């Protein structure tokens, strides 16, 4: 089968198209023929060798943590052969070979059936980066979110920014706000219906004060980090919660401890390991139903051919995409 793999850590050039054997699933595991795979910042982090050695499978590695496809061998799954499925959970592309290949062997508990009425591309956009899933679990399980509260999900072009706004609206947020680092991206976001703070013309704290009548936001879904985390913490309302999800802008930030003390602020770290497979699958099933009802609309920036994986990863990191980047397998 066709696949992308790398035999050493490094730059985009280590991503190599290869002809490799179709995987043989472990007893009880399933085999999926992949139609679309997601490209995410985690793929880049793993490829550069930035994760602890114990967290990553021995080289070579086939990347790809998310994807959709067709069930070829259900293994111990109760799903029938030829079911359309989305890969949900697991550490594929990190501690197990991933979805940048024609076939992937998976634990059946990581498969969720795709309902009729939505196509593979929209489902792949929903799954890639796990922004919608992350936002749903963060708001419902960690933040204690209640209808009528306000949410800030920075990064209008990213999975957590777009997913956070979409999920917050469905859950009844009074306001769901995101950010952009340029006027062009802010304009694109507003054209798509997002409430955007343009950080090239206004500070985060000024923008939040303006949009919340000075109160601040009740929840921050922070998938950006870096210097923004301190600013986002200062933008919280009293008793507000910041969920730390990702760090596309860096891993270091400076905070004002008075924001913690006088606002009675709460900070949580987010990892999927906090949740059971049943919780994750139930959340994904709910999100898929929202897709069917067109209550959320994941965006796709660009679809590359599998053999263009290096170009796709470069585009994700350097091309300032607005929406998900996918590989057509």
Residue pairs with C-beta under 8 A, 6 or more apart in sequence:
1 19
1 20
1 21
1 22
1 101
1 102
1 103
2 17
2 18
2 19
2 101
2 102
2 306
2 307
2 329
3 17
3 18
3 19
3 20
3 62
3 100
3 101
3 102
3 306
4 15
4 16
4 17
4 18
4 62
4 63
4 64
4 100
4 101
4 306
4 307
4 309
5 15
5 16
5 18
5 20
5 60
5 61
5 62
5 63
5 100
6 14
6 15
6 16
6 47
6 59
6 60
6 61
6 63
7 14
7 16
7 59
7 60
8 14
8 59
9 47
9 48
9 49
9 59
10 47
10 48
10 49
11 48
12 310
12 311
12 313
12 314
13 310
14 47
15 47
15 63
15 309
15 310
15 313
17 306
17 307
17 309
20 62
20 101
22 31
22 102
22 103
23 31
23 97
23 103
23 104
23 105
24 105
25 31
25 73
25 75
25 105
25 106
26 105
27 75
28 75
28 76
28 108
29 75
29 76
29 105
29 106
29 107
29 108
30 71
30 72
30 73
30 74
30 75
30 76
30 77
30 105
30 106
30 107
30 108
30 111
31 71
31 72
31 73
31 75
31 103
31 104
31 105
31 106
32 67
32 69
32 70
32 71
32 72
32 85
32 87
32 103
32 104
32 105
32 106
32 111
33 69
33 70
33 72
33 102
33 103
34 67
34 68
34 69
34 99
34 101
34 102
34 103
34 104
34 329
35 67
35 68
35 69
35 70
35 120
35 328
35 329
36 67
36 68
36 69
36 120
36 121
36 124
36 303
36 326
36 327
36 328
36 329
37 64
37 66
37 67
37 98
37 99
37 100
37 124
37 306
37 326
37 327
37 329
38 64
38 65
38 66
38 67
38 99
38 124
38 127
38 128
38 129
38 324
38 325
38 326
38 327
39 128
39 304
39 309
39 312
39 313
39 316
39 324
39 325
39 326
39 327
40 65
40 66
40 128
40 129
40 159
40 316
41 129
41 246
41 248
41 316
41 317
42 65
42 93
42 94
43 63
43 64
43 65
43 93
43 313
44 313
44 316
44 317
45 51
46 56
46 61
46 63
46 93
46 94
47 61
47 63
47 313
51 94
55 94
55 95
56 94
56 95
57 94
57 95
57 96
57 97
61 93
61 97
61 98
62 93
62 97
62 98
62 100
62 101
63 93
63 98
63 100
63 309
64 92
64 93
64 98
64 99
64 100
64 101
64 104
64 327
65 87
65 90
65 91
65 92
65 93
65 94
65 98
65 99
66 86
66 87
66 92
66 99
66 124
66 127
66 128
66 129
66 130
67 86
67 87
67 98
67 99
67 104
67 124
67 127
67 329
68 84
68 85
68 86
68 87
68 114
68 120
68 123
68 124
68 127
69 84
69 85
69 87
69 99
69 104
69 329
70 82
70 83
70 84
70 85
71 77
71 79
71 80
71 81
71 82
71 83
71 84
71 85
71 111
72 81
72 103
73 81
74 80
74 81
74 83
74 108
75 108
76 108
77 108
77 111
79 85
79 108
79 111
79 113
83 113
83 114
84 113
84 114
84 120
85 111
85 112
85 113
85 114
86 111
86 112
86 114
86 123
86 124
86 126
86 127
86 284
86 288
87 99
87 104
87 106
87 110
87 111
87 127
88 110
88 111
88 112
88 127
88 133
88 280
88 281
88 284
89 109
89 110
89 272
89 277
89 280
89 281
90 96
90 106
90 107
90 110
92 98
92 99
92 104
92 106
92 110
93 99
93 100
97 104
97 105
98 104
99 329
100 306
100 309
100 327
100 329
101 329
102 329
109 277
109 281
110 277
112 281
112 284
112 285
112 288
114 120
114 123
114 288
115 288
115 289
115 291
115 292
117 292
118 288
118 291
118 292
121 300
121 303
121 326
122 291
122 298
122 300
123 288
123 291
124 300
124 324
124 326
125 298
125 299
125 300
125 323
125 324
125 326
126 132
126 287
126 288
126 291
126 296
126 298
127 133
127 284
128 159
128 324
128 325
128 326
129 158
129 159
129 160
129 163
129 324
130 159
130 163
130 272
131 158
131 159
131 160
131 161
131 162
131 163
131 164
131 223
132 159
132 163
132 166
132 167
132 287
132 296
132 298
133 163
133 280
133 283
133 284
133 287
134 159
134 160
134 163
134 164
134 221
134 223
134 245
134 270
135 153
135 160
135 163
135 164
135 166
135 167
135 168
135 221
136 167
136 283
136 286
136 287
137 270
137 272
137 274
137 275
137 279
137 280
137 283
138 221
138 243
138 245
138 268
138 270
139 145
139 151
139 167
139 168
139 171
139 219
139 221
140 171
140 283
141 274
141 275
141 279
142 241
142 243
142 268
142 270
142 274
143 219
143 241
143 243
143 268
144 241
145 151
145 168
145 171
145 173
145 218
145 219
147 171
147 172
147 173
148 172
148 173
148 174
149 173
149 174
149 218
149 219
150 173
150 174
150 175
150 176
150 177
150 212
150 215
150 217
150 218
150 219
150 237
151 164
151 165
151 168
151 173
151 175
151 176
151 177
151 217
151 218
151 219
151 220
151 221
152 177
152 178
152 179
152 208
152 217
152 219
152 220
152 221
152 232
152 235
153 160
153 161
153 162
153 163
153 164
153 165
153 168
153 176
153 177
153 178
153 220
153 221
153 223
154 160
154 161
154 178
154 179
154 204
154 220
154 221
154 222
154 223
154 224
154 228
154 232
155 161
155 178
155 179
155 223
155 224
155 248
156 162
156 178
156 179
156 180
156 185
156 186
156 188
156 189
156 194
156 196
156 322
157 180
157 185
157 188
157 189
157 301
157 320
157 321
157 322
157 323
158 223
158 224
158 248
159 223
159 324
160 221
160 223
160 224
160 245
160 246
161 178
161 179
161 223
162 178
162 194
162 298
162 299
162 323
163 298
164 176
164 178
164 221
164 223
165 176
165 177
165 178
165 194
165 195
166 176
166 296
166 297
166 298
167 287
167 296
168 176
168 219
169 176
170 290
170 295
170 296
175 195
175 211
175 212
175 217
176 195
177 195
177 196
177 197
177 207
177 208
177 211
177 217
178 189
178 194
178 195
178 196
178 197
179 196
179 197
179 198
179 199
179 204
179 207
179 224
179 228
180 186
180 188
180 189
180 196
180 197
180 198
180 199
180 200
181 199
181 200
182 198
182 200
183 198
183 200
183 201
185 320
185 322
186 196
186 197
186 198
186 200
188 322
189 196
189 322
190 196
192 299
195 211
197 204
197 207
197 208
197 211
198 207
199 207
202 210
203 231
204 228
204 231
204 232
204 235
205 231
205 234
205 235
208 216
208 217
208 235
209 216
209 235
212 237
215 237
216 235
216 236
216 237
216 238
216 240
216 263
217 235
217 236
217 237
217 240
218 236
218 237
218 239
218 240
218 241
219 240
219 241
219 242
219 243
220 232
220 233
220 235
220 236
220 240
220 241
220 242
220 243
221 243
221 245
222 228
222 229
222 232
222 242
222 243
222 244
222 245
222 246
223 245
223 246
223 248
224 246
224 247
224 248
224 249
225 244
225 246
225 247
225 248
225 249
225 250
225 251
225 253
226 247
226 248
226 249
226 250
226 251
226 252
226 253
227 249
227 250
227 253
227 254
228 249
228 253
229 242
229 244
229 253
229 255
230 253
230 254
230 255
230 256
232 242
233 242
233 255
233 256
233 259
233 260
233 265
233 267
234 256
234 259
236 242
236 259
236 263
236 265
237 263
238 262
238 263
238 264
239 263
239 264
239 265
239 266
240 263
240 265
240 266
241 265
241 266
241 267
241 268
242 265
242 266
242 267
242 268
243 267
243 268
243 269
243 270
244 267
244 268
244 269
244 270
245 270
259 265
260 267
272 280
275 283
287 296
290 296
291 298
298 323
298 324
299 322
299 323
299 324
300 323
300 324
300 326
301 315
301 321
301 322
301 323
301 324
301 325
302 312
302 315
302 321
302 323
302 325
302 326
303 325
303 326
303 327
303 328
304 311
304 312
304 315
304 325
304 326
304 327
304 328
305 327
305 328
306 327
306 328
306 329
308 327
309 327
312 325
312 326
312 327
315 321
315 325
316 325
